[in-house]
Amino acid sequence: MTPEARHILVVSHTGRADAIDAAVQVMQQLRLDGATPVLSREQYEDIVATGVDPLAGTDRREGALAILDEDIARAELELVIVLGGDGTILRAAEMVRGYTAPLLGVNLGHVGFLAESERDDLAEAVRRVIQRDYLVEERMTLSVRVKVEGEVVYETWALNEATIEKASRERMLEVVIEVDGRPLSSFGCDGIVISTPTGSTAYAFSAGGPVIWPSVEAITLVPLSAHALFARPIVVGPESPLAIDVLDRTDGTAVLWCDGRRMHELETGARVVVRRSSIPVRLARLHPGPFTDRLVRKFQLPVSGWRGPAQS
């Protein structure tokens, strides 16, 4: 890669017409500003299949569009522009896992908690990318391992959460929870959510867990419909490993989901070990304001009556 070359990966929700239109707009603007837009082969074919030309608005010169892993390596990406909701951002995070390119999310979904900008700010977001006018924020992730009889049989990661759920609606999941290598409690439940601060506003929040500010490094465990006296959400330090054993008395199988994208079936006797991962996800931020403001804006929280910090 020459010093002047700039390769920006564009990831969009190809099942939505507005996301495809936004992707074409972003690619056109990147080319006009001297950068090369990059698409995955799958996304390129998905866009073409809709009848949209990914090279619209260009002179079709050589290098007007690069295909990831064919024309350009992931290590050579400068940044990833993600067009969609949080699900699309999670997919993009999976694509560049372990590489340095940060993710800049433009929300085309609903709440879009991970996104930095809204659809109306798309042109401004691309301009800021070209000028490298953004900050990069690192978010902790989870390392997730499944062990059976002491051997690792599956290994993955999560940005938002790892969930252990019963596979059958009518069955009960029987588990024992371990923190720092010591047993904490055993109970029947519908499942367990283990989340990062980033995921505290996602599934864990819906299950009754606390909102954790991104600047706080912690891991949250939230039981789902537990049949137990002590089954409240707990928050532990980032270096505390958590383990969940699927007990033999569980009737049926369980399922592990990570970020709602990666799934593994758990047999009885399986052990899921969750700890902090050494590989963070890097998010590009255009508006590094207080997380409180983001929380109020995304959840449309009522703040009428606030008199300002001078009254504190």
VEXDREN-2710 file (C-alpha; in Angstrom, 1 decimal):
% VEXDREN-2710
k/r/px/py/pz
1/MET/0.0/0.0/0.0
2/THR/1.4/3.4/-1.0
3/PRO/1.5/6.2/1.6
4/GLU/-1.2/8.1/-0.3
5/ALA/-3.6/5.1/-0.5
6/ARG/-6.6/5.2/1.8
7/HIS/-8.9/2.3/1.9
8/ILE/-12.3/2.6/3.7
9/LEU/-14.5/-0.5/4.2
10/VAL/-18.2/0.2/3.7
11/VAL/-20.6/-2.2/5.5
12/SER/-24.3/-1.8/5.1
13/HIS/-27.5/-3.7/5.7
14/THR/-28.0/-5.0/2.1
15/GLY/-31.6/-6.1/2.9
16/ARG/-32.7/-2.5/3.1
17/ALA/-33.0/-0.1/0.1
18/ASP/-32.1/3.0/2.2
19/ALA/-29.0/1.3/3.5
20/ILE/-27.9/0.4/-0.1
21/ASP/-28.6/4.0/-1.3
22/ALA/-26.5/5.3/1.7
23/ALA/-23.7/2.9/0.8
24/VAL/-23.6/4.2/-2.8
25/GLN/-23.6/7.8/-1.6
26/VAL/-20.7/7.1/0.8
27/MET/-18.7/5.4/-1.9
28/GLN/-19.2/8.2/-4.3
29/GLN/-18.1/10.8/-1.7
30/LEU/-15.0/8.7/-0.8
31/ARG/-13.9/8.5/-4.4
32/LEU/-14.4/12.3/-4.9
33/ASP/-12.2/12.9/-1.9
34/GLY/-9.4/10.5/-3.1
35/ALA/-10.1/7.5/-1.0
36/THR/-10.9/4.0/-2.2
37/PRO/-14.1/2.4/-1.0
38/VAL/-13.9/-1.3/-0.1
39/LEU/-16.7/-3.9/-0.1
40/SER/-16.7/-7.5/0.9
41/ARG/-17.3/-9.9/-2.0
42/GLU/-20.6/-10.9/-0.4
43/GLN/-21.9/-7.4/0.0
44/TYR/-20.8/-6.4/-3.5
45/GLU/-22.8/-9.3/-5.0
46/ASP/-25.8/-8.5/-2.7
47/ILE/-25.8/-4.9/-4.0
48/VAL/-25.5/-5.9/-7.6
49/ALA/-28.3/-8.4/-7.2
50/THR/-30.7/-5.6/-6.3
51/GLY/-30.0/-3.8/-9.6
52/VAL/-27.9/-1.1/-8.0
53/ASP/-24.5/-0.3/-9.5
54/PRO/-21.8/0.0/-6.8
55/LEU/-19.7/2.1/-9.3
56/ALA/-22.5/4.6/-9.9
57/GLY/-21.2/8.1/-10.3
58/THR/-17.6/7.2/-11.1
59/ASP/-15.5/7.1/-14.2
60/ARG/-14.8/3.4/-13.4
61/ARG/-11.1/4.0/-13.3
62/GLU/-8.8/1.3/-11.9
63/GLY/-9.0/1.4/-8.1
64/ALA/-12.5/3.0/-8.0
65/LEU/-13.6/0.1/-5.8
66/ALA/-11.7/-2.6/-4.0
67/ILE/-12.9/-6.0/-2.8
68/LEU/-11.9/-7.1/0.7
69/ASP/-9.4/-10.0/0.8
70/GLU/-9.0/-9.9/-2.9
71/ASP/-7.7/-6.4/-3.7
72/ILE/-6.9/-5.3/-0.2
73/ALA/-6.0/-7.0/3.0
74/ARG/-7.9/-6.3/6.3
75/ALA/-4.8/-5.0/7.9
76/GLU/-4.6/-2.2/5.3
77/LEU/-8.0/-0.8/6.1
78/GLU/-8.0/2.7/7.6
79/LEU/-11.5/2.7/8.9
80/VAL/-14.9/1.0/8.5
81/ILE/-18.1/3.0/7.9
82/VAL/-21.1/1.0/9.0
83/LEU/-24.6/1.9/7.7
84/GLY/-27.4/0.3/9.7
85/GLY/-28.4/-0.5/13.2
86/ASP/-26.5/-2.1/16.0
87/GLY/-26.8/-5.6/14.4
88/THR/-24.9/-4.3/11.3
89/ILE/-22.2/-2.8/13.6
90/LEU/-21.8/-6.1/15.4
91/ARG/-21.3/-7.8/12.0
92/ALA/-18.7/-5.2/11.0
93/ALA/-16.9/-5.7/14.3
94/GLU/-16.7/-9.4/13.5
95/MET/-15.2/-8.7/10.1
96/VAL/-12.3/-6.7/11.4
97/ARG/-11.8/-8.5/14.7
98/GLY/-8.1/-8.3/15.7
99/TYR/-7.3/-5.5/13.2
100/THR/-6.7/-1.8/14.0
101/ALA/-9.4/-0.2/11.8
102/PRO/-12.0/1.6/14.0
103/LEU/-15.7/1.4/13.3
104/LEU/-17.8/4.5/12.5
105/GLY/-21.5/3.7/12.8
106/VAL/-24.2/5.7/11.0
107/ASN/-27.6/4.7/12.4
108/LEU/-30.2/3.6/9.9
109/GLY/-32.0/1.4/12.5
110/HIS/-34.1/2.2/15.6
111/VAL/-32.2/2.9/18.8
112/GLY/-28.7/2.4/17.3
113/PHE/-26.8/2.7/20.6
114/LEU/-23.4/1.9/19.0
115/ALA/-23.9/4.3/16.1
116/GLU/-22.1/7.7/16.2
117/SER/-24.2/9.6/13.6
118/GLU/-27.7/9.6/12.1
119/ARG/-28.7/9.3/8.5
120/ASP/-29.1/13.1/8.1
121/ASP/-25.4/13.6/9.1
122/LEU/-24.0/11.1/6.5
123/ALA/-22.2/13.6/4.3
124/GLU/-20.7/15.3/7.3
125/ALA/-19.6/12.0/8.8
126/VAL/-17.7/11.1/5.6
127/ARG/-16.1/14.5/5.5
128/ARG/-14.8/14.1/9.0
129/VAL/-13.4/10.6/8.1
130/ILE/-11.5/12.1/5.1
131/GLN/-10.1/14.8/7.4
132/ARG/-9.3/12.2/10.1
133/ASP/-11.3/14.4/12.4
134/TYR/-12.4/11.8/15.0
135/LEU/-11.3/10.2/18.2
136/VAL/-11.0/6.4/18.7
137/GLU/-12.5/4.8/21.8
138/GLU/-11.7/1.2/22.8
139/ARG/-14.5/-1.0/24.2
140/MET/-13.7/-4.1/26.2
141/THR/-14.9/-7.4/24.8
142/LEU/-15.5/-10.9/26.3
143/SER/-13.5/-14.1/25.7
144/VAL/-15.9/-17.0/25.8
145/ARG/-14.9/-20.7/26.1
146/VAL/-17.0/-23.9/26.3
147/LYS/-15.4/-26.8/28.1
148/VAL/-16.6/-30.4/28.3
149/GLU/-14.7/-32.7/30.7
150/GLY/-12.0/-30.1/31.0
151/GLU/-11.3/-29.7/27.3
152/VAL/-12.1/-26.6/25.3
153/VAL/-14.6/-27.6/22.6
154/TYR/-15.6/-24.1/21.4
155/GLU/-14.1/-20.6/21.6
156/THR/-15.5/-17.2/20.6
157/TRP/-15.9/-13.6/21.7
158/ALA/-18.6/-11.0/22.3
159/LEU/-18.8/-7.2/22.2
160/ASN/-22.3/-6.9/23.8
161/GLU/-23.0/-10.1/25.6
162/ALA/-22.8/-13.9/25.9
163/THR/-26.1/-15.6/26.7
164/ILE/-26.8/-19.1/27.9
165/GLU/-30.4/-20.1/27.2
166/LYS/-32.6/-23.1/27.4
167/ALA/-33.1/-24.7/24.0
168/SER/-36.8/-25.7/24.6
169/ARG/-39.4/-23.3/25.7
170/GLU/-41.0/-25.7/28.1
171/ARG/-37.8/-26.8/29.8
172/MET/-35.8/-25.4/32.7
173/LEU/-32.1/-24.6/32.6
174/GLU/-30.3/-25.7/35.7
175/VAL/-27.0/-23.9/36.3
176/VAL/-24.4/-23.1/39.0
177/ILE/-22.6/-19.8/38.9
178/GLU/-19.0/-19.4/39.7
179/VAL/-17.0/-16.1/40.3
180/ASP/-13.3/-16.0/40.8
181/GLY/-13.1/-19.8/40.9
182/ARG/-15.6/-20.0/43.7
183/PRO/-19.3/-21.1/43.6
184/LEU/-21.9/-18.4/44.1
185/SER/-25.3/-19.9/43.6
186/SER/-27.2/-22.7/41.9
187/PHE/-30.7/-22.3/40.4
188/GLY/-33.1/-23.1/37.6
189/CYS/-33.7/-20.3/35.1
190/ASP/-34.6/-19.5/31.5
191/GLY/-31.0/-18.3/30.9
192/ILE/-28.0/-16.1/31.9
193/VAL/-26.8/-12.9/30.2
194/ILE/-23.2/-11.9/30.7
195/SER/-22.5/-8.5/29.3
196/THR/-19.9/-5.8/28.9
197/PRO/-20.6/-2.2/29.6
198/THR/-21.3/-1.7/25.9
199/GLY/-23.9/-4.5/26.1
200/SER/-25.4/-3.2/29.3
201/THR/-27.9/-1.1/27.3
202/ALA/-28.9/-4.1/25.1
203/TYR/-30.2/-7.6/26.2
204/ALA/-28.9/-7.2/29.8
205/PHE/-30.9/-3.9/30.1
206/SER/-34.1/-5.6/28.8
207/ALA/-33.5/-8.4/31.4
208/GLY/-33.3/-5.9/34.3
209/GLY/-29.6/-5.3/34.5
210/PRO/-28.0/-2.0/35.3
211/VAL/-26.7/0.5/32.8
212/ILE/-22.9/0.6/33.0
213/TRP/-21.0/3.7/31.7
214/PRO/-18.5/2.7/29.0
215/SER/-15.7/4.2/31.0
216/VAL/-16.3/1.6/33.7
217/GLU/-14.5/-1.7/33.1
218/ALA/-16.8/-4.4/34.5
219/ILE/-18.7/-7.5/33.6
220/THR/-22.4/-7.9/34.4
221/LEU/-24.2/-11.2/35.0
222/VAL/-28.0/-11.1/34.8
223/PRO/-30.2/-14.2/35.4
224/LEU/-33.3/-14.6/33.3
225/SER/-36.4/-15.6/35.2
226/ALA/-34.5/-17.5/37.9
227/HIS/-36.2/-19.7/40.5
228/ALA/-34.0/-18.6/43.4
229/LEU/-33.9/-16.3/46.4
230/PHE/-30.5/-14.9/45.4
231/ALA/-30.7/-14.3/41.7
232/ARG/-30.1/-10.6/41.2
233/PRO/-27.8/-9.0/38.7
234/ILE/-24.2/-8.8/39.8
235/VAL/-21.3/-6.7/38.6
236/VAL/-17.7/-7.9/38.9
237/GLY/-14.3/-6.4/38.0
238/PRO/-12.9/-7.0/34.5
239/GLU/-10.3/-9.5/35.8
240/SER/-12.8/-11.7/37.5
241/PRO/-13.6/-14.8/35.5
242/LEU/-17.2/-16.1/35.5
243/ALA/-18.2/-19.7/34.8
244/ILE/-21.6/-21.2/34.3
245/ASP/-22.0/-25.0/34.6
246/VAL/-25.0/-26.6/32.8
247/LEU/-25.9/-29.2/35.4
248/ASP/-26.7/-32.8/34.6
249/ARG/-30.2/-32.4/35.9
250/THR/-31.0/-29.9/33.1
251/ASP/-33.8/-31.5/31.1
252/GLY/-32.7/-31.1/27.5
253/THR/-29.9/-29.0/25.9
254/ALA/-28.9/-25.4/26.2
255/VAL/-27.6/-22.9/23.7
256/LEU/-24.8/-20.3/23.9
257/TRP/-25.3/-17.1/21.8
258/CYS/-22.7/-14.4/21.5
259/ASP/-23.9/-11.0/20.3
260/GLY/-26.9/-12.9/18.8
261/ARG/-24.6/-13.9/15.9
262/ARG/-22.5/-16.9/16.9
263/MET/-24.3/-20.0/18.4
264/HIS/-23.1/-23.2/20.0
265/GLU/-25.2/-26.0/21.5
266/LEU/-24.4/-26.9/25.1
267/GLU/-24.8/-30.4/26.3
268/THR/-25.5/-31.2/30.0
269/GLY/-22.2/-31.0/31.9
270/ALA/-20.8/-28.2/29.7
271/ARG/-19.0/-25.4/31.3
272/VAL/-19.0/-21.8/29.9
273/VAL/-16.1/-19.6/31.0
274/VAL/-16.3/-15.9/30.3
275/ARG/-13.5/-13.4/31.0
276/ARG/-12.2/-10.2/29.6
277/SER/-10.7/-10.5/26.2
278/SER/-7.3/-8.9/25.4
279/ILE/-8.7/-7.7/22.0
280/PRO/-11.0/-4.6/22.2
281/VAL/-13.3/-3.2/19.6
282/ARG/-12.3/0.3/18.4
283/LEU/-15.1/2.8/17.7
284/ALA/-14.5/6.1/15.9
285/ARG/-16.3/9.0/17.7
286/LEU/-17.2/12.3/16.1
287/HIS/-19.1/13.6/19.2
288/PRO/-17.1/12.7/22.3
289/GLY/-19.7/14.1/24.7
290/PRO/-21.0/12.7/28.0
291/PHE/-22.5/9.2/27.9
292/THR/-25.4/10.7/29.9
293/ASP/-26.4/12.8/26.8
294/ARG/-26.3/9.7/24.6
295/LEU/-28.4/7.7/27.0
296/VAL/-31.0/10.5/27.2
297/ARG/-31.1/10.9/23.5
298/LYS/-31.3/7.3/22.5
299/PHE/-33.9/6.3/25.1
300/GLN/-35.7/9.7/24.9
301/LEU/-35.6/10.0/28.7
302/PRO/-37.5/12.9/30.3
303/VAL/-35.3/15.5/31.8
304/SER/-37.7/18.4/32.2
305/GLY/-37.1/20.3/35.4
306/TRP/-33.3/20.0/35.3
307/ARG/-31.8/23.3/36.5
308/GLY/-28.2/22.7/35.4
309/PRO/-24.9/22.0/37.2
310/ALA/-24.9/25.3/38.9
311/GLN/-27.7/24.0/41.2
312/SER/-25.6/20.9/42.2
END
